[in-house]
Amino acid sequence: MSEIPVQDNIGKDVTVNWKFYDGFNANKTFWTDSNGLEMQERRVDFNPGFTWAHSEKDVNKISGNFYPVDSAIAMRDNAKNLQVTVLNDRAQAGAAEVRNSTIELMQHRRLLQDDNKGV
């Protein structure tokens, strides 16, 4: 893989996205394996530890929905009795249903400065 270009002085995230059509509806819910043993249910814009109070321009709207994915990420359409599972070969960050009917895995990230948020 070539180096990620940053001549514009902006950090970049390289992701792989899967988009599902034909009315696939996961109802803002997906599952990730956090330890390689069992799947954990995740809900978009939900965390029992705090209340989401962000605007459409808030960058945490997307980053707050990424979770560790050790070996799999899945989402289900219960009305159609369908499930999509993506298996990965290494630990990555993943999200689903942030943009309707999508699964997203982060492949690489290049930041040019510390954002003071533990990244």
C-alpha positions as CSV (number, residue, x, y, z in Angstrom):
1,M,0.0,0.0,0.0
2,S,1.3,3.5,-0.9
3,E,1.6,6.2,1.6
4,I,-1.6,8.2,2.3
5,P,-1.2,11.6,0.6
6,V,-1.4,14.6,3.0
7,Q,0.0,17.5,0.9
8,D,-3.3,19.3,1.7
9,N,-2.3,19.2,5.5
10,I,-5.5,17.3,6.4
11,G,-5.4,13.9,8.1
12,K,-7.2,11.0,6.4
13,D,-9.1,7.8,7.2
14,V,-9.0,5.0,4.7
15,T,-12.1,2.8,5.1
16,V,-13.9,0.0,3.3
17,N,-17.7,0.4,3.0
18,W,-20.4,-2.1,2.2
19,K,-23.8,-0.7,1.3
20,F,-26.9,-2.9,1.2
21,Y,-29.9,-2.1,-1.0
22,D,-33.4,-3.5,-1.5
23,G,-34.7,-1.8,1.7
24,F,-32.3,-3.5,4.1
25,N,-33.1,-2.0,7.5
26,A,-31.0,-2.9,10.5
27,N,-32.9,-0.5,12.7
28,K,-29.8,1.4,13.9
29,T,-28.4,-1.8,15.5
30,F,-25.3,-3.8,14.8
31,W,-23.0,-6.3,16.5
32,T,-19.3,-6.4,16.9
33,D,-17.0,-8.9,18.7
34,S,-15.1,-7.0,21.3
35,N,-12.9,-9.9,22.5
36,G,-13.0,-12.5,19.7
37,L,-15.4,-14.7,21.6
38,E,-18.9,-13.2,21.6
39,M,-20.9,-10.5,19.7
40,Q,-21.8,-7.3,21.5
41,E,-24.9,-5.4,20.5
42,R,-24.3,-1.8,19.5
43,R,-26.8,0.9,18.8
44,V,-26.1,4.0,16.8
45,D,-25.9,7.2,18.8
46,F,-26.5,5.3,22.1
47,N,-24.3,4.8,25.1
48,P,-25.9,4.1,28.5
49,G,-23.1,6.2,30.2
50,F,-24.1,9.5,28.7
51,T,-26.7,11.4,26.7
52,W,-26.0,12.2,23.1
53,A,-26.5,15.9,22.5
54,H,-24.7,16.6,19.3
55,S,-25.5,18.6,16.3
56,E,-25.3,17.5,12.6
57,K,-21.8,19.2,12.4
58,D,-20.4,17.4,15.4
59,V,-17.5,15.2,14.4
60,N,-18.3,12.8,17.3
61,K,-21.5,11.8,15.6
62,I,-19.5,9.4,13.4
63,S,-16.4,8.7,15.6
64,G,-18.6,7.9,18.6
65,N,-20.2,5.0,16.7
66,F,-16.9,3.2,15.9
67,Y,-16.1,0.2,18.0
68,P,-13.3,-2.4,18.1
69,V,-13.8,-5.3,15.8
70,D,-11.5,-8.2,16.5
71,S,-12.9,-10.7,14.0
72,A,-16.5,-9.8,12.9
73,I,-19.1,-7.1,12.5
74,A,-22.7,-7.9,11.6
75,M,-26.1,-6.3,11.1
76,R,-29.6,-7.8,10.8
77,D,-32.8,-7.0,9.0
78,N,-35.3,-8.9,11.3
79,A,-38.3,-8.1,9.1
80,K,-36.7,-9.9,6.1
81,N,-34.8,-12.5,8.3
82,L,-31.5,-11.5,6.8
83,Q,-28.1,-11.0,8.4
84,V,-24.8,-9.7,6.9
85,T,-21.5,-10.5,8.6
86,V,-18.1,-9.2,7.6
87,L,-15.1,-11.2,8.9
88,N,-11.8,-9.4,9.1
89,D,-8.3,-10.8,9.6
90,R,-7.0,-8.3,12.1
91,A,-8.3,-5.9,14.8
92,Q,-9.9,-2.8,13.2
93,A,-12.3,-0.1,14.1
94,G,-15.8,-0.6,12.7
95,A,-19.2,1.0,12.5
96,A,-22.5,0.1,10.9
97,E,-25.8,1.9,10.3
98,V,-24.2,5.3,10.9
99,R,-25.2,5.9,7.2
100,N,-28.2,3.7,6.5
101,S,-27.6,0.1,5.6
102,T,-23.8,0.3,5.6
103,I,-20.9,-1.5,7.3
104,E,-17.6,0.4,7.5
105,L,-14.2,-0.9,8.6
106,M,-11.3,1.4,9.0
107,Q,-8.2,0.1,7.2
108,H,-5.7,2.9,8.0
109,R,-5.6,6.3,9.7
110,R,-3.1,9.1,9.2
111,L,-3.3,12.1,11.5
112,L,-1.0,15.1,11.2
113,Q,-1.4,16.4,14.7
114,D,-2.7,15.3,18.1
115,D,-6.4,16.1,18.6
116,N,-6.0,15.7,22.4
117,K,-8.7,13.0,22.4
118,G,-6.5,10.0,22.9
119,V,-6.1,9.1,19.2
